[in-house]
Amino acid sequence: MQIAYTSQDGRKLPHSMGYGLIDPLSIIENDGTLEANYISEISNSVVHKVTWSLKSCKIETFNSNGTRGRITVNRDLEKALLYDAMSWDLGKDPLYREASDSVTGLGNILVMHPGKTELNYYPAGKLMMFILPVKKLDEAYLSFKQDLLDNKLAGLFMEQKGHYLEFTKELTIQNLYLVSFIVPIAQMHAAAKYFAAAGIIGPDKPDRLIIDEANSMRTKHMRVFTTHKSDGYYALLFQELTKQNYNAVIESFIISLRSSKFQ
C-alpha cells in the first residue's frame, strides 16, 4: 500500500482508495481530525471525502455529477472503507457503470457486471482481474508485461496454460495462455488505457481483454461466449486438457451451452 500522508499520531491516508486517487492539496489535519478528497481518474471529480477524527471516520461517496451516493461511518478508515465496499453492486453502482463504459470505449474490451461480491480489500475496496488471451509468451508480451508492472498499474496474478474451444459445426481446440493481472478498481481505467495503447489486445472477439472482479477466478474455470458471427460458441478454458479431464471438460462446455447467457 502506497501511503500519501501520515498524521502526527500515525494515522495513514493511502494514495489510492475505493474509486479514487488522493488529492494531495485537499489533505487537512486540524485538532486531531484528518480530511482528504479522493478523485476519479475518469471524471476528475471527488468520489470519496474522508473525515477522520480521533473517535470515528466518515466516508462520503459522490457520483460523478456531484450527488452524494452514501455515507459510511466506522471506527477508522480501514473499517469504514471495508464496510462501505460491502454495499457496492458491480452492475448497478453508478461509479462502476461509469468505469465500465469508459473502459469498453477504449477498444476490444469486455467488462463483466458480477453484482455484489463477497470479498473486500483495503484500501482498494474491490480488486479487478484483467484476463488477456495470449497465443505465446513472446518478446512483445514480455516487454509489455514488464512495462505494466514497472508503472505499477497492475500486479501479475498468473500465466496459465489453457485452451480456446470453439463449437460451430464441429469442435476445434487451440492452445493458448490466459494471463491474469490484478488491478485496484481506482486504476481500472488507467490500466485498461495502457493495455489498449500498447496494442497487446487482438482485434477478434476471442482476443478481447476481459475484466472481472478478482474473486471470480476462484469459481470460473471456463468462460463461454458466442462467436463473432453468432453462428456458434467459444470458451476460454483456464486449465490444461488431459486424458483424465477431457470428457468432463467437454461435458461441462456442452452443459454451459444449454444453460447460460453469453456475451
Residue frames relative to the residue before (quaternion, step in Angstrom):
aa qw qx qy qz dx dy dz
M 1.0000 0.0000 0.0000 0.0000 0.00 0.00 0.00
Q 0.2968 -0.7499 0.5694 0.1595 3.56 -0.82 1.05
I 0.2559 -0.7888 0.5477 0.1112 3.56 -0.73 1.14
A 0.2779 -0.7753 0.5485 0.1441 3.56 -0.88 0.99
Y 0.8088 -0.0275 0.0628 0.5841 3.59 1.06 -0.71
T 0.1249 -0.7640 0.6295 0.0664 3.56 -1.10 0.79
S 0.3904 -0.7432 0.4987 0.2158 3.56 -0.74 1.09
Q 0.7059 -0.4592 0.3338 0.4235 3.55 -1.30 0.18
D 0.7406 0.3675 -0.2231 0.5164 3.60 1.11 -0.61
G 0.6821 -0.5574 0.2683 0.3899 3.60 1.21 0.42
R 0.4640 0.6583 -0.4708 0.3601 3.61 1.20 0.07
K 0.2222 -0.8162 0.5283 0.0730 3.57 -0.90 0.94
L 0.2203 -0.7443 0.6188 0.1208 3.53 -1.04 0.89
P 0.3511 -0.7541 0.5113 0.2162 3.62 -0.63 1.06
H 0.5903 -0.5773 0.4357 0.3584 3.55 -1.22 0.55
S 0.7829 0.1463 -0.0503 0.6025 3.58 1.02 -0.86
M 0.1174 0.7891 -0.5959 0.0925 3.58 -0.94 0.87
G 0.8379 0.0667 -0.0642 0.5379 3.55 -0.92 0.90
Y 0.8136 -0.2383 0.2029 0.4900 3.55 -0.85 -1.03
G 0.7863 0.3723 -0.1705 0.4627 3.59 1.18 -0.07
L 0.4024 -0.6503 0.5880 0.2635 3.49 -1.47 0.11
I 0.5575 -0.6504 0.4000 0.3257 3.56 -0.96 0.87
D 0.3150 -0.6880 0.6198 0.2079 3.53 -1.19 0.68
P 0.3584 -0.7727 0.4722 0.2269 3.65 -0.24 1.20
L 0.6540 0.5316 -0.3203 0.4326 3.59 1.05 -0.69
S 0.6461 0.5365 -0.3201 0.4385 3.59 1.23 -0.34
I 0.5304 0.6589 -0.4048 0.3473 3.60 1.23 -0.30
I 0.0408 0.7795 -0.6207 0.0733 3.54 -0.82 1.10
E 0.0499 -0.7592 0.6479 0.0358 3.56 -1.01 0.86
N 0.1650 0.7952 -0.5566 0.1746 3.56 -0.54 1.19
D 0.8482 -0.0770 0.0105 0.5240 3.58 -0.70 1.11
G 0.7540 -0.4153 0.2083 0.4643 3.57 0.89 0.94
T 0.6520 0.4906 -0.3267 0.4769 3.61 1.25 -0.01
L 0.2137 -0.7618 0.6032 0.1007 3.54 -0.93 1.00
E 0.0281 -0.7766 0.6291 0.0166 3.55 -1.04 0.82
A 0.1385 0.7807 -0.6014 0.0984 3.58 -1.07 0.73
N 0.2770 -0.7355 0.5953 0.1673 3.54 -1.24 0.59
Y 0.1979 -0.7457 0.6247 0.1208 3.54 -1.17 0.72
I 0.2480 -0.8161 0.5191 0.0542 3.52 -0.77 1.19
S 0.4306 -0.6760 0.5382 0.2608 3.57 -1.05 0.81
E 0.4302 -0.6912 0.5182 0.2619 3.59 -0.96 0.89
I 0.6384 0.5443 -0.3230 0.4380 3.58 1.19 -0.47
S 0.8102 0.2546 -0.1133 0.5157 3.58 0.69 -1.10
N 0.3114 -0.7665 0.4909 0.2731 3.59 1.30 -0.34
S 0.5496 0.5787 -0.4052 0.4460 3.57 1.13 0.69
V 0.6255 -0.5416 0.4049 0.3891 3.57 -1.27 0.37
V 0.1186 -0.7933 0.5942 0.0599 3.58 -0.86 1.00
H 0.7833 0.0978 -0.0746 0.6094 3.61 1.16 -0.54
K 0.0999 -0.7488 0.6523 0.0620 3.53 -1.09 0.85
V 0.1706 -0.8014 0.5708 0.0536 3.58 -0.66 1.16
T 0.0120 0.7478 -0.6637 0.0136 3.54 -1.01 0.95
W 0.0037 0.8417 -0.5299 0.1034 3.55 -0.21 1.37
S 0.0942 -0.8026 0.5888 0.0130 3.56 -0.33 1.30
L 0.6987 -0.4524 0.3351 0.4415 3.57 -1.28 -0.06
K 0.7364 0.4201 -0.2224 0.4814 3.60 1.17 -0.49
S 0.8184 -0.0053 0.0420 0.5731 3.61 1.03 -0.63
C 0.2619 -0.7426 0.5940 0.1649 3.54 -1.35 0.23
K 0.1424 -0.7867 0.5987 0.0486 3.55 -0.92 0.99
I 0.0940 -0.7595 0.6413 0.0546 3.56 -1.02 0.91
E 0.1206 -0.7569 0.6400 0.0542 3.54 -0.81 1.08
T 0.1581 -0.7918 0.5867 0.0628 3.59 -0.81 1.02
F 0.1330 -0.8063 0.5760 0.0184 3.55 -0.88 1.05
N 0.4264 -0.6498 0.5606 0.2859 3.54 -1.17 0.64
S 0.6771 -0.5346 0.3168 0.3942 3.57 -1.20 0.44
N 0.6441 0.5053 -0.3315 0.4691 3.62 1.22 -0.33
G 0.6256 -0.5850 0.3160 0.4082 3.57 1.31 0.16
T 0.5381 0.6123 -0.4169 0.4022 3.60 1.22 -0.17
R 0.4376 -0.6980 0.5018 0.2635 3.56 -1.02 0.80
G 0.3127 -0.7845 0.5141 0.1499 3.54 -0.78 1.07
R 0.7885 -0.1687 0.1528 0.5714 3.57 0.91 -0.88
I 0.2326 -0.7251 0.6279 0.1608 3.53 -1.40 0.27
T 0.0395 -0.7855 0.6175 0.0078 3.56 -0.94 0.90
V 0.0646 -0.7904 0.6092 0.0064 3.56 -0.92 0.97
N 0.1450 0.7684 -0.6143 0.1056 3.55 -0.97 0.88
R 0.7714 -0.4057 0.2316 0.4320 3.58 -1.31 0.04
D 0.7987 -0.0232 0.0419 0.5998 3.58 0.97 -0.83
L 0.7387 -0.4379 0.2755 0.4321 3.57 -1.30 0.11
E 0.6493 0.5265 -0.3282 0.4399 3.59 0.91 -0.85
K 0.6922 0.4699 -0.2853 0.4675 3.57 0.83 -0.95
A 0.6373 0.5276 -0.3309 0.4539 3.59 1.02 -0.76
L 0.6781 0.4905 -0.2983 0.4589 3.59 0.90 -0.90
L 0.6658 0.4998 -0.3070 0.4611 3.59 0.91 -0.90
Y 0.6495 0.4972 -0.3191 0.4786 3.59 1.00 -0.76
D 0.6399 0.5281 -0.3199 0.4574 3.57 0.99 -0.83
A 0.6663 0.5296 -0.3012 0.4299 3.60 0.93 -0.94
M 0.5456 0.6205 -0.3984 0.3982 3.59 1.19 -0.45
S 0.7062 0.4685 -0.2606 0.4625 3.59 1.12 -0.61
W 0.5065 0.6730 -0.4282 0.3273 3.59 1.21 -0.24
D 0.1393 -0.7622 0.6292 0.0616 3.55 -0.89 1.00
L 0.2230 -0.8051 0.5381 0.1118 3.58 -0.29 1.28
G 0.6156 0.4485 -0.3634 0.5366 3.48 0.52 1.32
K 0.7864 0.2569 -0.1173 0.5494 3.54 1.07 -0.85
D 0.5339 0.6355 -0.4078 0.3806 3.60 1.15 -0.55
P 0.4669 -0.7035 0.4508 0.2894 3.65 -0.64 1.05
L 0.6546 0.5102 -0.3277 0.4515 3.62 0.98 -0.73
Y 0.6520 0.4917 -0.3224 0.4788 3.59 1.04 -0.70
R 0.6520 0.5093 -0.3224 0.4600 3.57 0.95 -0.80
E 0.6161 0.5298 -0.3392 0.4740 3.57 1.08 -0.69
A 0.6524 0.5007 -0.3076 0.4786 3.59 0.97 -0.87
S 0.6482 0.5300 -0.3135 0.4479 3.57 0.96 -0.90
D 0.6796 0.4935 -0.2936 0.4566 3.58 0.86 -0.95
S 0.6712 0.5027 -0.3057 0.4510 3.57 0.94 -0.85
V 0.6673 0.5079 -0.2964 0.4570 3.57 1.05 -0.77
T 0.6765 0.4863 -0.3096 0.4582 3.61 0.86 -0.88
G 0.6162 0.5540 -0.3422 0.4431 3.57 1.18 -0.42
L 0.5849 0.6101 -0.3599 0.3952 3.59 1.25 -0.21
G 0.7768 -0.2727 0.2004 0.5310 3.60 1.14 -0.42
N 0.7903 -0.2961 0.2491 0.4749 3.54 -1.21 -0.66
I 0.3452 0.7370 -0.4776 0.3310 3.55 0.55 1.27
L 0.1480 -0.7644 0.6234 0.0723 3.56 -1.02 0.90
V 0.1251 -0.7761 0.6157 0.0544 3.57 -0.81 1.04
M 0.3155 -0.7591 0.5436 0.1694 3.56 -0.73 1.08
H 0.2423 -0.7463 0.6042 0.1384 3.57 -1.24 0.56
P 0.0675 -0.8723 0.4836 0.0248 3.61 0.33 1.23
G 0.4901 -0.6553 0.4482 0.3598 3.61 1.20 -0.15
K 0.7565 -0.2974 0.2477 0.5271 3.58 -1.05 -0.70
T 0.1215 -0.7994 0.5875 0.0311 3.56 -0.91 0.96
E 0.6119 -0.6403 0.3525 0.3023 3.54 -1.17 0.67
L 0.7824 0.3844 -0.1944 0.4498 3.58 0.77 -1.00
N 0.0876 -0.7774 0.6227 0.0160 3.54 -1.03 0.94
Y 0.1749 -0.8016 0.5699 0.0457 3.55 -1.08 0.76
Y 0.2325 -0.7498 0.5994 0.1566 3.53 -1.17 0.62
P 0.6047 -0.2265 -0.7634 -0.0129 1.54 -1.77 1.79
A 0.4259 0.7466 -0.4418 0.2568 3.63 1.24 0.04
G 0.3497 -0.6850 0.5511 0.3238 3.58 0.94 -0.86
K 0.7618 -0.1394 0.1341 0.6182 3.55 0.58 -1.23
L 0.2444 -0.7321 0.6155 0.1595 3.54 -1.20 0.64
M 0.2552 -0.7721 0.5688 0.1234 3.54 -0.97 0.91
M 0.2911 -0.7333 0.5911 0.1675 3.54 -1.20 0.69
F 0.1748 -0.7551 0.6267 0.0813 3.55 -0.82 1.09
I 0.0839 -0.8146 0.5740 -0.0031 3.60 -0.51 1.21
L 0.0384 -0.8217 0.5669 -0.0444 3.56 -0.57 1.21
P 0.2920 -0.7368 0.5789 0.1915 3.62 -0.68 1.04
V 0.0117 -0.7959 0.6035 -0.0467 3.58 -0.82 1.05
K 0.4173 -0.7295 0.4824 0.2471 3.58 -0.76 1.02
K 0.7919 -0.0805 0.0473 0.6035 3.60 1.08 -0.66
L 0.4483 -0.6784 0.5127 0.2757 3.55 -1.15 0.63
D 0.0861 0.8402 -0.5243 0.1089 3.55 0.51 1.26
E 0.7578 -0.3899 0.2632 0.4523 3.57 -1.31 -0.03
A 0.6214 0.5444 -0.3474 0.4436 3.59 1.02 -0.75
Y 0.6716 0.4807 -0.2970 0.4791 3.59 0.94 -0.87
L 0.6720 0.5128 -0.3045 0.4390 3.59 0.86 -0.98
S 0.6390 0.5124 -0.3202 0.4760 3.60 1.05 -0.74
F 0.6352 0.5203 -0.3188 0.4735 3.58 1.00 -0.85
K 0.6623 0.5204 -0.3086 0.4420 3.58 0.85 -0.96
Q 0.6775 0.4984 -0.3011 0.4494 3.57 0.86 -0.93
D 0.6498 0.5057 -0.3157 0.4715 3.59 0.99 -0.81
L 0.6317 0.5391 -0.3254 0.4521 3.58 1.00 -0.83
L 0.6910 0.4678 -0.2717 0.4794 3.57 0.91 -0.94
D 0.6404 0.5334 -0.3250 0.4470 3.59 1.00 -0.81
N 0.6970 0.4526 -0.2620 0.4907 3.56 1.11 -0.72
K 0.3823 -0.7747 0.4338 0.2560 3.58 1.37 0.10
L 0.3570 0.7299 -0.4986 0.3019 3.54 1.03 0.87
A 0.7987 0.0394 0.0087 0.6004 3.58 1.21 -0.43
G 0.2824 -0.7087 0.6109 0.2118 3.51 -1.37 0.23
L 0.4678 -0.6747 0.4876 0.2971 3.59 -0.95 0.81
F 0.2393 -0.7706 0.5768 0.1271 3.57 -0.87 1.01
M 0.7578 -0.2895 0.1900 0.5530 3.58 0.79 -0.97
E 0.2333 -0.7020 0.6493 0.1767 3.52 -1.36 0.38
Q 0.0489 -0.8636 0.4985 -0.0579 3.50 0.11 1.41
K 0.3697 -0.6761 0.5854 0.2520 3.57 -0.92 0.89
G 0.1175 0.7981 -0.5801 0.1126 3.55 -0.86 0.98
H 0.4236 -0.6969 0.5226 0.2484 3.53 -1.25 -0.43
Y 0.2957 -0.6820 0.6376 0.2020 3.47 -1.39 0.46
L 0.0766 -0.7926 0.6048 0.0068 3.59 -0.66 1.15
E 0.0086 -0.7965 0.6046 -0.0050 3.56 -0.88 0.92
F 0.0539 -0.7850 0.6169 0.0161 3.51 -1.00 0.88
T 0.0594 0.7425 -0.6635 0.0704 3.55 -0.62 1.21
K 0.7950 -0.0098 0.0319 0.6057 3.57 0.11 -1.27
E 0.7825 0.0340 -0.0262 0.6211 3.55 1.23 -0.49
L 0.5652 -0.6129 0.4433 0.3293 3.55 -1.29 0.35
T 0.0118 -0.7671 0.6413 0.0069 3.58 -0.97 0.93
I 0.1468 -0.7878 0.5965 0.0451 3.57 -1.09 0.77
Q 0.0333 -0.7849 0.6187 -0.0046 3.57 -0.95 0.96
N 0.4421 -0.6701 0.5285 0.2760 3.55 -1.17 0.63
L 0.1523 0.7658 -0.6206 0.0717 3.56 -1.18 0.60
Y 0.4198 -0.6360 0.5632 0.3195 3.53 -1.38 -0.09
L 0.1748 -0.7402 0.6383 0.1191 3.54 -1.13 0.73
V 0.1164 -0.8245 0.5537 0.0037 3.52 -0.25 1.36
S 0.1097 -0.8141 0.5701 0.0144 3.57 -0.82 1.03
F 0.1002 -0.7786 0.6190 0.0232 3.54 -1.02 0.95
I 0.3361 -0.7173 0.5760 0.2020 3.56 -1.17 0.69
V 0.0071 -0.8018 0.5952 -0.0528 3.57 -0.85 1.06
P 0.4239 -0.6673 0.5370 0.2943 3.64 -0.85 0.85
I 0.5923 -0.6208 0.3723 0.3536 3.56 -0.97 0.81
A 0.5991 0.5725 -0.3634 0.4257 3.62 1.11 -0.56
Q 0.7431 0.3760 -0.2080 0.5129 3.59 1.16 -0.61
M 0.3039 0.7920 -0.4837 0.2155 3.57 1.28 0.24
H 0.6982 0.4580 -0.2785 0.4745 3.60 0.85 -0.92
A 0.6619 0.5129 -0.3155 0.4464 3.60 0.88 -0.90
A 0.6650 0.4961 -0.3026 0.4691 3.58 0.98 -0.85
A 0.6603 0.5031 -0.3092 0.4640 3.59 0.93 -0.89
K 0.6186 0.5407 -0.3321 0.4632 3.57 1.05 -0.74
Y 0.6412 0.5205 -0.3128 0.4691 3.56 1.06 -0.78
F 0.6255 0.5274 -0.3264 0.4733 3.59 0.98 -0.85
A 0.6942 0.4911 -0.2844 0.4429 3.57 0.81 -1.03
A 0.6849 0.4935 -0.2882 0.4521 3.60 0.91 -0.90
A 0.6494 0.5464 -0.3139 0.4256 3.59 1.11 -0.67
G 0.3953 -0.7375 0.4668 0.2864 3.59 1.21 -0.32
I 0.4159 0.7329 -0.4470 0.3000 3.57 1.23 0.39
I 0.6361 0.5107 -0.3231 0.4798 3.61 1.25 -0.37
G 0.4010 -0.7331 0.5006 0.2261 3.57 -0.74 1.05
P 0.5993 -0.6250 0.3806 0.3245 3.60 -1.23 0.40
D 0.6686 0.5263 -0.3048 0.4280 3.59 1.12 -0.54
K 0.6825 -0.5163 0.3300 0.3984 3.57 -1.20 0.51
P 0.6859 0.4725 -0.3169 0.4538 3.67 0.86 -0.74
D 0.6333 0.5448 -0.3241 0.4439 3.61 1.27 -0.34
R 0.5055 0.7180 -0.4082 0.2497 3.56 1.18 -0.46
L 0.5022 -0.6113 0.5274 0.3100 3.50 -1.28 0.56
I 0.1616 -0.7814 0.5983 0.0726 3.58 -0.86 1.01
I 0.1046 -0.7877 0.6060 0.0360 3.57 -0.86 1.00
D 0.0949 0.7875 -0.5974 0.1186 3.54 -0.75 1.11
E 0.6236 -0.5063 0.4204 0.4219 3.56 -1.26 0.21
A 0.5957 -0.6555 0.3309 0.3254 3.56 -0.83 1.06
N 0.6417 0.5558 -0.3403 0.4043 3.60 0.96 -0.75
S 0.5228 0.6599 -0.4095 0.3515 3.59 1.22 -0.38
M 0.5871 0.6010 -0.3711 0.3954 3.59 1.12 -0.54
R 0.5875 0.5846 -0.3748 0.4156 3.59 1.19 -0.41
T 0.8051 0.3179 -0.1254 0.4848 3.55 1.05 -0.75
K 0.7319 0.4084 -0.2278 0.4956 3.61 1.16 -0.51
H 0.0336 -0.8236 0.5655 -0.0275 3.56 -0.12 1.32
M 0.7514 0.1816 -0.1464 0.6172 3.57 1.35 -0.07
R 0.0947 -0.7785 0.6191 0.0405 3.55 -1.00 0.89
V 0.1505 -0.8214 0.5496 0.0243 3.56 -0.66 1.16
F 0.0209 -0.7978 0.6010 -0.0428 3.55 -0.98 0.96
T 0.5133 -0.5775 0.5080 0.3807 3.57 -1.30 0.15
T 0.5367 -0.6099 0.4715 0.3431 3.57 -1.17 0.56
H 0.7089 -0.4759 0.3084 0.4195 3.57 -1.27 0.38
K 0.7367 0.3922 -0.2219 0.5043 3.59 0.99 -0.80
S 0.3963 -0.7408 0.4447 0.3103 3.58 1.38 0.02
D 0.4823 0.6598 -0.4414 0.3705 3.57 1.14 0.66
G 0.7948 0.0761 -0.0548 0.5996 3.56 1.26 0.23
Y 0.4581 -0.6688 0.5190 0.2709 3.52 -1.29 -0.35
Y 0.0692 -0.7701 0.6278 0.0892 3.53 -1.27 0.41
A 0.1871 -0.7766 0.5944 0.0925 3.52 -1.25 0.51
L 0.2587 -0.6949 0.6434 0.1902 3.52 -1.26 0.57
L 0.1557 -0.8138 0.5590 0.0321 3.55 -0.58 1.21
F 0.2476 -0.8057 0.5290 0.0985 3.57 -0.58 1.21
Q 0.6867 0.3583 -0.3287 0.5405 3.56 0.78 1.06
E 0.5190 -0.6301 0.4733 0.3312 3.54 -1.23 0.37
L 0.4188 -0.6826 0.5386 0.2617 3.53 -1.04 0.79
T 0.0319 -0.7773 0.6283 -0.0036 3.54 -1.04 0.88
K 0.6691 -0.4600 0.3731 0.4488 3.56 -1.27 0.12
Q 0.6644 0.5353 -0.3002 0.4266 3.55 1.07 -0.78
N 0.8052 0.3024 -0.1584 0.4849 3.62 0.92 -0.82
Y 0.4015 0.7620 -0.4533 0.2295 3.61 1.27 -0.19
N 0.6990 0.4784 -0.2891 0.4461 3.61 0.71 -1.02
A 0.6638 0.5076 -0.3060 0.4562 3.57 0.97 -0.87
V 0.6502 0.5160 -0.3162 0.4593 3.60 1.01 -0.80
I 0.6737 0.4851 -0.3016 0.4688 3.58 0.87 -0.92
E 0.6272 0.5257 -0.3321 0.4690 3.59 1.02 -0.75
S 0.6451 0.5176 -0.3134 0.4665 3.57 1.01 -0.84
F 0.6166 0.5436 -0.3271 0.4662 3.57 1.07 -0.78
I 0.6775 0.4928 -0.2871 0.4644 3.59 0.88 -0.95
I 0.6384 0.5204 -0.3222 0.4668 3.59 1.00 -0.83
S 0.6343 0.5342 -0.3217 0.4569 3.58 1.04 -0.82
L 0.6362 0.5374 -0.3316 0.4433 3.59 1.00 -0.77
R 0.6994 0.4855 -0.2677 0.4511 3.56 1.07 -0.71
S 0.8172 0.3504 -0.1146 0.4429 3.52 1.04 -0.77
S 0.7320 0.4581 -0.2300 0.4487 3.60 1.18 -0.22
K 0.3778 -0.6490 0.5995 0.2767 3.48 -1.44 0.19
F 0.1940 -0.8204 0.5344 0.0601 3.55 -0.93 0.89
Q 0.2940 -0.7495 0.5709 0.1609 3.53 -1.33 0.41
